[in-house]
Amino acid sequence: MARTLYEHLSPDTGPKRILSLDGGGVKGILTLGLLKPLEDELRGRSGVGEAFRLCDYYDLIGGTSTGAIIATGLALGLSVDELIALYMRLGPEVFGRKAGDGLFLDCKFESGKLRQALQGVMGQRTLGSQDLRTGLAIHTKRIDTGSAWVLTNHPLGLYYDPPPGSDVYPNKSYRLVDLVLASAAAPTFFDEVVIDIAFDEQRRPTQKGYFVDGAVGANNNPSLQLFMLALEPSYRFGWKPGADHLMMTSCGTGMRRPTVNGRAFQGLPPGLRGVHALRAMVHDTQVQGVMMMQAFSAPRKPWRINSEIGDMAGVCFSGDPLLDYQRMDVPLDVKPRAVPLGDPAPPMTTLERVLGRELDVDTLDALDLMDNGRKENMELLFEIGVGFGRTFVDAAYPDPKFDLPEWRSA
């Protein structure tokens, strides 16, 4: 029998499991590829067959941007296969045709198409919907006040259901589709999302909030913020730290350090230089999140941070790990476009070795584009995700000590 929302959120019902999902546009299909072997492994352990959903296992699922789309779908009880089908439609429908130049005139794509697609999944449900089967966290950035917003469906949250007479609009009343769109409103790709956040006695809106992608609030990788939700008393979760009590699976959308030719950068207009700088900042905060989470844990397969500190194997600042943490991601390495005459061909990238075949340079380059919704690119990203997912997931991960007690009794 599936757990209730109370059983998922209560600190008194045993160890807790968190699923953290990064942003990355259409590369969310790679995340779903990583999740496919994970769902298959846990389904096999559960003994309930096709009825199993990741929301039955994870007690809190949180995401940013494309990760917020996946997180909300999973929390509503969708299977990974159902979300794969959604993304295969979203790619060409939402990113198939540009609406503007993405910088000076209009954003690249129409958010109305994304809203229409998501409404088919989320309808008019709110953050307080009883259809949410586990804990959910959505990360966005309120640009007019400079606040990074993290909204959860925890009933004890300070703003979830303020007392009568409060001038704060309850978080439980925000529509899921509005929050997810706000989380995914990547600057230059989509317009900001405007949400009514205060009302007078006649329920007329008196204040609006202007929201952009949660990555702008340093939460493109939301794992550190989700860790804080679990342990910081103000958030009211009150979960217990320790590698036997708390686990987190953190899924990326493919990792590549953004680079740009220095001379070419100097010749760009200020707006384009700002876009490059923003991309670099998002990448840096994403890597920093992995570094901090590994510093508080002892991952079974630590993720390589950089050439200076390596993968941090054996490093745990807290002495005893504060949680069981595993980063699942894919290095989107590239190869040189030209090889000097007489030099050996460049070796296969890690990605190509996992796939078992070589890819041409243009195909490798295109994998890191957040708006490449072409069918062949989406299918390749998914194949890559599944291939790498199988290198992380097996009978030993997730650690069986976090299996649900009812699975063992069954």
DODOMI-647982 format. One line per 2 residues: number of its first residue (from 1); their letters; for each residue y, x, z of C-alpha. Coordinates in steps of 0.1 Angstrom, whole numbers, plus 5000, padded with zeros to 4 digits. Each point is the difference from the previous one (the first is absolute). Example, Ala and Ser with C-alpha at 12.3 -4.5 7.8 and 13.67 -1.06 7.14 Angstrom:
REM residues 2
1) as) 4955 5123 5078; 5034 5014 4993
REM end
This chain:
REM residues 410
1) ma) 5000 5000 5000; 5035 5014 4990
3) rt) 5023 5010 5029; 5030 4979 5008
5) ly) 5035 5014 4997; 5001 5001 5038
7) eh) 4968 5021 5001; 5014 5024 4975
9) ls) 5033 5005 5018; 4990 4998 5037
11) pd) 4997 5034 5017; 4971 4986 5021
13) tg) 4975 4995 4971; 4989 5036 4995
15) pk) 5009 5029 4976; 5027 4993 4974
17) ri) 5000 5009 4963; 5031 5004 4978
19) ls) 5003 5001 4962; 5031 5016 4986
21) ld) 5010 4996 4964; 5027 5021 4982
23) gg) 5025 4989 4973; 4998 5011 4964
25) gv) 5004 4972 4975; 4972 4994 4976
27) kg) 4982 5029 5016; 4989 4975 5026
29) il) 4970 4995 4977; 4990 5035 5010
31) tl) 5002 4989 5037; 4977 4971 4991
33) gl) 4976 5025 4985; 4999 5019 5033
35) lk) 4995 4967 5019; 4971 4989 4978
37) pl) 4974 5024 5014; 5014 4994 5035
39) ed) 4995 4963 4997; 4965 5005 4985
41) el) 4990 5023 5029; 5013 4977 5027
43) rg) 4985 4969 4983; 4966 5017 5001
45) rs) 5003 5007 5037; 5013 4965 5008
47) gv) 4969 4982 4987; 5020 4970 4989
49) ge) 4999 5008 4963; 5027 4988 4976
51) af) 5018 4981 5027; 5012 5033 5016
53) rl) 5037 5009 4997; 5019 5030 5012
55) cd) 5021 4977 5022; 4968 4994 5020
57) yy) 4999 5037 5009; 5036 5012 5002
59) dl) 5021 4986 5028; 5033 5010 4984
61) ig) 5007 5004 4963; 5034 5014 4991
63) gt) 5017 5011 4968; 5031 5008 4981
65) st) 5010 4988 4965; 4967 4998 4980
67) ga) 4983 5007 5033; 5016 4969 5014
69) ii) 4987 4979 4972; 4964 5013 5006
71) at) 5004 4997 5038; 5011 4964 4998
73) gl) 4972 4991 4976; 4974 5016 5022
75) al) 5014 4984 5032; 4998 4966 4982
77) gl) 4963 5006 4995; 4999 5012 4963
79) sv) 4973 5024 4990; 5008 5033 4984
81) de) 4985 4986 4967; 5025 4971 5001
83) li) 5029 5024 5005; 4987 5022 4972
85) al) 5001 4970 4976; 5036 4992 5012
87) ym) 5012 5036 4994; 4984 5001 4965
89) rl) 5022 4969 4992; 5031 5014 5018
91) gp) 5000 5032 4981; 5008 4987 4965
93) ev) 5017 4968 5011; 5026 5016 5024
95) fg) 5003 5035 4985; 4993 4992 4964
97) rk) 5036 4995 4989; 5032 5016 5012
99) ag) 5029 4977 5009; 5026 5028 5004
101) dg) 5006 5037 5001; 4992 5003 5037
103) lf) 5032 5018 5009; 5034 4989 4986
105) ld) 4996 4965 4987; 4969 4982 5014
107) ck) 4969 5008 5019; 4970 5009 4978
109) fe) 4979 4969 5007; 5004 4963 5008
111) sg) 4991 4993 5036; 4995 4963 4990
113) kl) 4967 5009 4983; 4988 5018 5031
115) rq) 5010 4970 5022; 4981 4976 4977
117) al) 4969 5021 5001; 5001 5004 5038
119) qg) 5007 4964 5006; 4967 4991 4985
121) vm) 4983 5020 5029; 5024 4993 5029
123) gq) 5015 4966 4991; 5025 4988 5026
125) rt) 4982 5017 5029; 5021 5016 5027
127) lg) 4994 5030 5023; 4988 4975 5026
129) sq) 4974 4984 4977; 4966 4993 5016
131) dl) 4985 5012 4967; 5007 5036 5010
133) rt) 4966 5011 5013; 5011 5033 5017
135) gl) 5031 5019 5010; 5025 5006 4972
137) ai) 5030 5024 4998; 5025 5000 4971
139) ht) 5025 5029 4997; 5034 4995 4983
141) kr) 5035 5014 5002; 5031 4978 5007
143) id) 5025 5019 4980; 5032 4981 5012
145) tg) 4994 5009 5036; 4981 5033 4995
147) sa) 4970 4987 5020; 4964 5007 4992
149) wv) 4981 4967 5006; 4964 4998 5010
151) lt) 4989 4964 5003; 4966 4990 5016
153) nh) 4982 4968 5008; 4995 5010 5036
155) pl) 5009 4969 5020; 5014 5021 5029
157) gl) 5024 5019 4978; 5036 4999 5011
159) yy) 5013 4983 4968; 4968 4981 4990
161) dp) 5010 4968 5018; 5033 5003 5020
163) pp) 5007 4974 5027; 5019 4969 4991
165) gs) 5038 5006 4997; 4996 5035 4987
167) dv) 5021 5009 4970; 4971 5021 4986
169) yp) 4979 4984 4972; 4963 5002 5010
171) nk) 4980 5026 4981; 4971 4975 4999
173) sy) 5021 4977 4977; 5006 5026 4972
175) rl) 4980 4993 4969; 4974 5026 4992
177) vd) 5010 5002 4964; 5036 5007 5009
179) lv) 4990 5028 5024; 4976 5016 4976
181) la) 5026 4999 4972; 5025 5015 5024
183) sa) 4976 5028 5008; 4994 5006 4963
185) aa) 5036 5000 4988; 5000 5036 4989
187) pt) 5036 5011 4990; 5004 5002 4962
189) ff) 4967 4981 4994; 5008 4966 5016
191) de) 5032 4983 5013; 5005 4999 5038
193) vv) 4985 4969 5017; 5024 4977 5018
195) id) 4986 4980 5029; 5018 4975 5022
197) ia) 4997 5013 5036; 5023 4978 5021
199) fd) 5007 4962 5000; 5024 4976 5016
201) eq) 4990 4968 5019; 4996 4981 4967
203) rr) 4976 5027 4987; 5026 5013 4976
205) pt) 4998 5037 4993; 5028 5020 5017
207) qk) 4988 5036 4994; 4981 5018 4973
209) gy) 4980 5032 5001; 4997 5023 4970
211) fv) 4967 5018 4998; 4986 5029 4980
213) dg) 4967 5019 4999; 4986 5011 5033
215) av) 4997 5035 4986; 5038 5003 5004
217) ga) 4994 4996 5037; 4976 5030 5000
219) nn) 4970 4977 5002; 4985 5005 4966
221) np) 4970 5013 5020; 5001 4975 5029
223) sl) 4973 5017 5021; 5023 5015 5026
225) ql) 5019 4967 5005; 4967 4981 5003
227) fm) 4989 5026 5026; 5032 4992 5019
229) la) 4994 4963 4997; 4966 5005 5017
231) le) 5013 5021 5029; 5037 4995 5006
233) ps) 5003 4974 5027; 5030 4983 4985
235) yr) 4979 4987 4971; 4977 4982 5024
237) fg) 4967 5010 4984; 4990 5021 5031
239) wk) 4970 5017 4984; 4982 5029 5016
241) pg) 5003 5035 4985; 4971 5024 4996
243) ad) 4975 5008 4972; 4975 4976 5016
245) hl) 5025 4971 5002; 5022 5002 4969
247) mm) 4993 5008 4964; 5021 5000 4969
249) ts) 4991 5002 4963; 5031 5011 4980
251) cg) 4999 4994 4962; 5024 5016 4975
253) tg) 5007 4992 4964; 4995 5035 4987
255) mr) 5020 5031 5011; 5021 5022 4977
257) rp) 5030 5020 5011; 5030 4989 4979
259) tv) 5015 5030 4981; 5029 5003 4976
261) ng) 5013 5028 4978; 5030 5015 5019
263) ra) 5022 5006 4970; 4992 4965 4986
265) fq) 5008 4985 5035; 5034 5016 5000
267) gl) 5008 4984 4966; 4991 4965 5012
269) pp) 5026 4974 5010; 5004 4995 5037
271) gl) 4981 4967 5000; 4969 5016 4985
273) rg) 5002 5029 5024; 5001 4975 5028
275) vh) 4968 4984 4987; 4982 5033 4999
277) al) 5012 5008 5035; 4988 4966 5013
279) ra) 4965 5005 4984; 4998 5034 5017
281) mv) 5010 4985 5034; 4974 4973 4998
283) hd) 4973 5026 4992; 5011 5022 5029
285) tq) 5000 4972 5025; 4966 4990 4987
287) vq) 4985 5034 5005; 5017 5003 5034
289) gv) 4983 4968 5011; 4966 5015 4991
291) mm) 5009 5032 5018; 5010 4982 5032
293) mq) 4969 4977 5000; 4977 5030 4995
295) af) 5019 5018 5029; 4989 4972 5023
297) sa) 4964 4998 4988; 4970 5019 4987
299) pr) 4992 4986 4965; 4965 5003 4987
301) kp) 5015 5011 4966; 5036 5012 5007
303) wr) 5025 4997 4972; 5016 5032 4987
305) in) 5037 5000 5008; 5014 5031 4982
307) se) 4992 5037 4994; 5016 5011 5033
309) ig) 4980 4979 5025; 4970 4989 4979
311) dm) 4981 4969 5011; 5007 5004 5038
313) ag) 4963 5001 5008; 4995 5006 5037
315) vc) 5037 4992 5008; 5006 4972 5026
317) fs) 5033 5002 5018; 4989 4974 5026
319) gd) 4969 5020 5011; 4977 4970 4999
321) pl) 5005 4980 4968; 5021 4968 5005
323) ld) 4980 4982 4972; 4973 5004 4974
325) yq) 5021 5005 4969; 4990 5005 4963
327) rm) 5023 5004 4970; 4985 4988 4968
329) dv) 5019 5010 4969; 4998 5017 4966
331) pl) 5018 5033 4989; 5015 4991 4966
333) dv) 5001 5036 4988; 5013 5009 4965
335) kp) 4992 5027 4975; 5024 5022 4980
337) ra) 5009 4986 4966; 4997 5033 4983
339) vp) 4976 5029 5006; 5011 5035 4988
341) lg) 4979 5013 4971; 4970 5019 5014
343) dp) 5002 4985 5035; 4970 4980 5013
345) ap) 5003 4962 5001; 5012 4987 5033
347) pm) 4973 4989 5024; 4992 4964 5005
349) tt) 5021 4982 5026; 4984 4986 5031
351) le) 5005 4966 4985; 4982 5009 4968
353) rv) 4971 5015 5020; 4995 4968 5019
355) lg) 5001 4980 4967; 4977 5024 4984
357) re) 5021 5004 4968; 5033 5016 4988
359) ld) 5031 4980 4993; 5028 5009 4976
361) vd) 5034 5011 5014; 5018 4968 4991
363) tl) 4974 4979 5017; 5002 5021 5032
365) da) 5038 4998 5000; 5001 4963 4996
367) ld) 4977 4993 5030; 5030 5006 5025
369) lm) 5023 4974 4983; 5006 4970 5023
371) dn) 5007 4978 4970; 4972 5009 4976
373) gr) 4983 4966 4998; 4981 5008 4968
375) ke) 4964 4987 5002; 4984 5034 4993
377) nm) 5021 5017 5027; 4993 4973 5026
379) el) 4962 5003 4992; 5001 5038 5004
381) lf) 5020 4998 5033; 4973 4976 5013
383) ei) 4972 5022 4989; 5016 5030 5016
385) gv) 5005 4981 5033; 4964 4989 5001
387) gf) 4988 5036 4993; 5021 5014 5028
389) gr) 4992 4971 5023; 4964 5010 4998
391) tf) 5008 5035 5012; 5014 4986 5032
393) vd) 4978 4970 5008; 4964 5002 5010
395) aa) 4977 4991 5029; 5021 5022 5022
397) yp) 5034 4987 4991; 5014 4978 5012
399) dp) 4984 5013 5032; 4972 4975 5010
401) kf) 5014 5000 5036; 5027 4977 4986
403) dl) 4975 4975 4985; 5005 4965 5014
405) pe) 4977 4992 5029; 4987 4969 4983
407) wr) 4988 5021 4971; 4977 5020 5023
409) sa) 4988 4969 5018; 4992 4984 4966
REM end
